[in-house]
Amino acid sequence: MTTTTPKSALLAVLMLAAAALSTTQALAVPSTLNVQGELRDGSDAALDGTFEIRFRLYDAPGGTVVWEETLTDVVAVNGLFDAVLGADVANPLSATDFRLYPQLHMALKLEAGPGITAGGEAELPARPLTSVAYALAAQDADTIDGFHASSTPNPGALLALDANGTIPAAAFSLTELQTVLVGYDMDASDDLTTSTTFGGDVSGTYDNLQVTVDAADIGFDDSSSGLGVTTVQQALAILSGQPGFDEAIAMFPLNHSASAPVPASGDIGELGTWRPIGNKTRILKQSDASHLILTLSSNIRVGNNCAASAQALVEVRMNGGMAAPRCYTGVYRSVSSVGNINHLTPHQVVCVVENAKKGLHEFDVWMRGDTCGSVYYNWNSGQNLLLVEEVDPASVTYTREGSTVSNSYNADWSQVTGRTVTHSKASPTSLIRLTLSDTFRGNYPTNACPGFWEIRVDGAAAPEACSWAKYANTAGSGGNDHHTPGVIQCMFETLGTGSHEYTLWQRSNTTACDTYTGWNRSYPLLMVEELDENDASMSYSRTGGTTGEFTNSGWSQVGGRTVTHTVTADNKPLKITLSDTLRGSHTCSGGSVRVQVYVDGAPMAQPCQVADYRAVGNGASQDYHWPFHLVCYNDSLAAGDHEFTVWWQTENCGTAYMGWNRSQNLLMIEELD
């Protein structure tokens, strides 16, 4: 009998509740998961009958199996089926899995049934579970890792209130659950009183305090279904000393948050579909009024094994959805008449989130390939960092205005529309740091025709220039067309006080080519920060100049790019920035260059690295100078002086070059709160 390959559309995933882990609980709820779906064959006809289906939960698409169960009696009527998972007492679902893995994915495999190939069909693509399924973790609303609210509390063991029932602001620390202790919960609602603030008065008697602890929320509510206690001190005592409590608290960093290093994504051949690529972090935002600055620093390849044009989108998402406004960048590659294109290049973006409520927020990175070929992220880029910083709105001035702008084959300087910001400098000795996050194209449609950009102050070239260029040349090709996201950062030391206007300008090298800014991104960002020149928490160097041609298969120090910083405390978190211009693989195809920031003459434990690789199908020589903005994180240094230097090595073939047509080669060290 001829069979067709079934396909399934997962219509809904419903979680009833978690089972009780304590026999003292008054009302036990089921620890089962109800799954509804639809089975159809390759011709889109509904499948009927009894099927054997294997259900698996993965920690990520293509990741590790967390739990699985095979049901042999799943009945489909008009293609629709309904199954209950976790009913087998020997193989229950665990609420712990839903706390430990904040985004589980479910995959189905049809093992047997009408029309199913002998031996079963291939496993269908995993789908993410929705938040309803995560109600399984709600068992911790009245138990903390099995410790039930009815158990005898231990008053004062966590943190005693003073005689007035107030928690002193000086007592706050991460391990003491800072913001929760002053009375608002992590989902950004203020459930105890509308006036409670940091260090505020949480004395008083409440009707029935509820404590919630899970992977997404820790907090206190005054509700009708609480713990049976009436003061915050009693509620804290219930948490004191329970298994997993300190670990739960440590998930919620304050002021800044950095993603853990993640492996390279590998080639992703599926086009047109968004998928997460692993970079993820959370931050506990402490004020409704503050801003969050998002920085992504990694590497990307677009259109491998593709002789035509190729593109991809990369987006930083927030709380499982889009940030408001969105934070995405497009990447485009096209080199005509050379065969397959294989370029792995730096990828960086900076965005600002303004209106997020105080509370816990999660950010992660997603990517979608389009057109042709495969895409690849986090290649050879060390930390693959996603950094989130909470800042006072008064400390930054910025604009997100501006769309795509072509200079229409103009070799004269022209202002780029929308990229204008005005800042009033308060102190004659303060420093101005300027950041531009935008997308740049030069060289279109010809080879070897660079584009140039600069930031002007008050309509004229800045006395301390902030300028850069982008150059592309593939020997013998019919032309280049590359739209590349980039971040440029410069420091101004000598500007006077008062109001200054900062604007972006661009030009082409000749009238034979076009320079273009802002292609396919959520918005450009032009941001000004005024910094205290005497601030001991930062150090920087902006000299270094051009390096000339370099080739060495071993690591060598890059001249001029050195800064010494005195770290003020052991394990102080550091943000390390290298903003420069890089070329690799000159005179060949298939060569690469890697750049690292060393500390005290050695690589960091988690390398602070960026890389550039260029190859085309016909083996033509490559010559690309592109700006890059490497950002890394280090919290492992001892207090005292440390020297930060830049090192590099070439691989396979060709020469490398750093600093071409770049006015400032910025290496900066900042201590984070």
C-alpha positions, 0 to 999 in steps of 0.5 A, a space after each residue: 500500500 502506498 503511504 504518504 508522509 504525515 505532517 502535524 500542526 500542533 494547535 494547542 498545548 494546555 497545562 492543567 496544573 502541577 501536582 503537590 509535592 507535599 502531602 500536607 497540601 489541602 488541594 492537590 492539582 494534576 501533574 499532567 499535560 493535555 496536548 491537542 493536535 491535528 494529523 494530516 498526510 502529504 496531500 493535506 487529508 485528515 488521518 483517522 484511527 489509533 496511533 502510537 505517538 512519541 512525545 518529547 520535551 527538549 531544552 531547546 530546538 535540537 537540544 537535550 531531551 528533558 522528558 519523553 513518553 510514548 502513548 500507544 492508543 492516541 485516537 484521531 477523528 477527522 485528524 484531531 487527537 487529544 492526549 494526556 501526558 504524565 499520567 504514568 506514575 512511573 514517568 511523571 512530569 516534573 515541575 522542576 523541569 519547567 523552572 530549570 528550562 524557561 523555554 521547553 520545546 515539544 516534538 512528536 514522532 509518529 511510530 505506528 498507525 494507519 498510513 504510517 511507514 514501518 518503523 515510524 516517521 521522522 520526528 516532527 520539528 519541535 514547537 515551543 510550549 506556551 506560558 500556559 504549560 508553565 503553570 506546572 511550576 505554580 506549585 511553588 506558589 505555596 511551596 518552595 522546592 517542597 517546603 510547604 507554607 504550613 510548616 513552622 517558620 523561622 522568624 528573622 532568619 533571613 533578614 530581621 526588620 528594625 524596630 519600626 518594621 522597616 528594612 534599611 536601604 543599606 542592607 540590600 544585596 543581591 543575596 537578600 532579594 533586594 527589591 522583593 524585600 521592599 514589597 513589590 514583586 518581580 512581574 513589575 506590579 506593586 501589590 502591597 502598597 502603591 507607595 512602597 519604594 526602595 528602602 521604604 516602610 513595609 511595616 504593617 499587617 496584611 490580610 493574607 500574604 502570598 509568596 510566589 517563587 519560580 523561574 519567572 517571578 519572586 514576590 509578595 502579594 496580599 491576596 485571599 489565597 496566601 500563606 496564612 501569614 500577615 506580615 512581610 517578616 513572617 513571609 520572608 521567614 518561610 523562605 529562609 534556608 529552603 533548598 534552591 532559594 539562593 539559586 533562585 535569587 541569583 537569577 535576577 541581576 541588577 543594574 546590568 546583565 550579561 549573557 553567558 557564552 554560547 556556542 556557534 549556531 552552526 549552519 542554519 539552512 531553513 530560510 524564512 523562519 525565525 529561530 533563537 540562537 542562544 544568547 540570553 540574559 535577564 535583568 531586574 529593572 528597578 525603576 519605571 523611568 530608567 532606560 535599558 541599553 542593549 548591546 549585541 556583539 558577535 559574528 555572522 555569515 549570510 548566504 553560504 553556498 549561494 552564488 546570488 544575493 543573500 540576506 538575514 535578519 537578527 533581532 534582540 527580543 524581550 520577554 518572548 516577544 518584540 521589544 518596543 520599539 523593535 531592535 533588529 538589523 538586516 545583513 545583505 551580501 552580494 558579489 557578482 560573477 564569483 560563485 559561492 560567497 562565504 563571508 563571516 564578519 563582525 556583527 554588532 548593534 546597540 538599541 535603547 528600550 525606554 518604556 519597560 516597567 520595573 521588574 524582571 525582563 528577559 532578552 534573547 537573540 533570534 535570527 532569520 535567513 532569507 533568499 538563499 544559502 545558509 546563515 551562521 551566528 556566533 562563529 569564532 567570536 569568543 563571548 557572543 555577548 548580549 549585554 543589558 544595562 539600566 541607565 538614568 535617562 538624564 545620563 544619555 541624549 539620543 535620537 532614533 530618527 532617520 530612515 534609509 539614505 542614499 547619497 545618490 553617487 555624490 563624491 561631496 559630503 552630504 548630511 544623513 537625514 534624521 541622524 541629529 542630536 543636540 546635547 548641552 554639555 554641563 562641565 568644561 572638563 567632562 568627556 563626551 562619548 558618542 555612539 552611532 549604531 547604523 547600517 552602512 554600504 559603500 562600493 555599490 555597484 563597483 569594486 574598490 570604491 569606498 564610502 566615507 562617514 563622519 560625525 560633525 559637531 555644530 556643522 563642522 568637522 569635530 576638532 577631535 575627528 570621529 570618522 571611518 570608511 568602508 571598502 570592498 573589493 573582490 578581484 574580477 567581480 562584477 561589483 559589490 553590494 554589502 549592507 553591514 550593521 555597525 557600531 561606531 564609538 568616539 570620545 571628545 575631550 575638548 568640547 566647551 560647555 553649552 549646547 552642541 549639535 551632532 550630525 552624521 555625514 557621508 560621501 562616496 569616493 567618486 561619482 561612479 559609486 553610491 554610499 548608503 546608510 540605514 538599510 533594513 533596520 528597526 532604527 538608527 541610534 545616535 547617542 551622546 553621554 557626558 562622562 566625568 573625566 575623573 571617574 576612576 571606574 573607566 579608562 580608555 585609549 583612542 590612539 593606535 593609528 594604522 597598522 600596515 600589512 600584517 601576517 603571522 600564524 601566531 598571536 602578535 600584539 597590535 601596536 598602540 592599542 593599550 590601556 591600563 586600568 586600576 580595578 577597584 574591587 575583586 571580581 568587579 564586573 568590567 565592560 571592555 570595548 574595542 571600536 576599530 576597523 579591520 581587514 583580513 584575507 588580503 590577496 587571497 580567498 579563504 583567509 581569516 584574521 582573529 582579534 583578541 583583547 588580552 589582560 596582563 599579556 594573556 587571553 581572558 578565560 572567556 576570550 574577548 574575540 572577533 574574527 573576519 573570514 572571506 572566501 568566494 567560489 572562484 578563489 578571487 582575491 579579497 580586500 575588505 576594510 569594515 568597521 567593528 565594535 567588539 564588546 566583552 565582559 569580565 568579572 574575574 580580575 583581582 583588585 589592582 592595576 591591569 594592562 589591556 592590550 590588543 592581539 591578532 593572528 592571521 590564518 590560512 592565507 593573506 594579510 590583515 590590516 587594522 585602523 584604515 581610514 579610522 580617526 579613533 581606535 578606541 579601547 575602553 574599560 568600564 566598571 559596571 555597578 
